């Protein structure tokens, strides 16, 4: 495997693991259909990110720039924290949103955009669809926090995150 392929595989794994965390939250809140659907939709978005990274790797449409190793370690650490929260069978709604905020506001989003960047030249419609999907993903978190969280801090944090997405 080339260095680029290793990087893509690692970040595919991050997206897949985050999807798994969101599926756990879906199961945790299964008795509230709207909240459970929110987490299932979020998980499906993360699986889409995983698939797009794999598509880039398999098609050789990989970025020449690599994320900093310290950034990758930071994302790994955050993901471990999120896994711990998501696997708690008694996790509260605000704790679940806190866990998602850790990842959604991390460098993972920027690195994902960087890693899919080569699609713009050869697959422009796909590239633009991915960006529209990212905006919708963050908008859904903003709306979800407004709908399900009682803490106005989470609502504002997700609104700010949604505004920062280009």
Residue pairs with C-beta under 8 A, 6 or more apart in sequence:
1 9
3 66
4 57
4 62
4 63
4 64
4 66
5 57
5 62
7 62
7 66
7 67
7 115
8 53
8 54
8 56
8 57
8 62
8 115
9 57
10 72
11 53
11 67
11 108
11 111
11 112
11 115
12 50
12 53
12 54
12 57
14 75
14 76
14 79
14 108
15 46
15 47
15 49
15 50
15 53
15 108
15 112
16 46
16 47
16 50
17 79
17 83
18 46
18 79
18 82
18 103
18 108
19 43
19 44
19 46
19 47
19 50
20 43
21 43
21 79
21 82
21 83
21 85
21 86
21 87
21 99
22 39
22 40
22 42
22 43
22 46
22 86
22 100
23 39
23 40
23 43
24 86
24 87
25 39
25 42
25 86
25 91
25 96
25 99
25 100
26 36
26 37
26 39
26 40
26 43
27 36
28 39
28 86
28 89
28 91
28 96
29 35
29 36
29 39
29 93
29 96
30 36
34 147
34 148
35 93
35 148
38 140
38 144
38 147
38 148
39 96
41 140
42 100
42 137
42 140
42 141
42 144
45 133
45 137
45 140
48 133
49 112
52 116
52 119
52 130
53 112
53 115
53 116
55 61
56 62
56 115
56 116
56 118
56 119
61 118
61 119
61 122
61 123
62 115
62 118
63 114
63 115
63 117
63 118
65 114
67 107
67 111
67 114
71 107
71 111
74 106
74 107
75 106
75 107
75 108
75 111
78 102
78 103
78 106
79 103
81 99
81 102
82 99
82 100
82 102
82 103
85 91
85 95
85 96
85 98
85 99
86 96
86 99
88 95
91 99
93 148
93 149
93 150
94 149
94 150
94 151
94 154
97 144
97 145
97 148
97 149
97 154
97 158
98 154
100 141
101 154
101 157
101 158
101 161
104 138
104 141
104 158
104 161
105 157
105 161
109 134
109 165
112 134
113 131
113 134
116 127
116 130
119 126
119 127
119 130
120 127
134 165
135 162
135 165
138 158
138 161
138 162
138 165
139 162
141 158
141 161
141 162
142 155
142 158
142 159
142 161
142 162
144 158
145 154
145 155
145 157
145 158
145 159
146 155
146 158
146 159
149 155
